[in-house]
Amino acid sequence: MFSLGLFGILLIAAVPLLAIYAFAGLALKIAVVVTNHSSAPVSFDARNGSVISISLFAWLASVVLFGLCGALNYWFTQYSGDTILRLYPLLQLLASFALFYGFLVNRVSTKRTAEPTTAGTRRLWTLLVSVVPTILQLAAGNVWHLSRGTP
C-alpha cells in the first residue's frame, strides 16, 4: 500500500473514509435535530455548514493519522505488516469522538422552555449526541474491514 505512495494511501484509506465520515456527519446532524425537537433540556446550534466542516476536518485528521501510523510503522519496525497500524482504528475513533465532542460542547445551550440546567447535564447530553456518529463509524469500519477480508 505505501509502495504506491500518496495514491495508495488515498485509494486504500481516504476515499472509503470520506464516505464513512459523510455518513457520520449525517448521523451527527440527525442526532442534533432529534435532540433539538425532543423534550431534552438542551439544544444545539449546529448548522449544516458547520457539521459539514467538522466532518471534513475529522476526515482529514483521520487520513493524516493513518499516514502517521503508516510512517511510524515503516520507520520503527522496518516491516510492511500492520504492527503499529493496528492502533489506527482505536486512535481514529478517539480522535473523531474528541473532535465531535469539542464541536458540540461549544454549541450546546439550555432550551428556553426548560429549567436551567447544570454544566454537567449539558456535558452529558453533548457526550450522548457525540457518541452517535462514533458508533456509526465503529460499525462502518468493522463492515469495511470485514468486506476486505481483514479479521
Secondary structure, DSSP 8 states (H G I E B T S, - for coil): -GGGTHHHHIIIIIHHHHHHHHHHHHHHHHHHHHHHHSS-SEEE---HHHHHHHHHHHHHHHHHHHHHHHHHHHHHH--SSSTTGGGHHHHHHHHHHHHHHHHHHTTEEE-TTS----HHHHHHHHHHHHHHHHHHHHHHHHHHHHHTT--
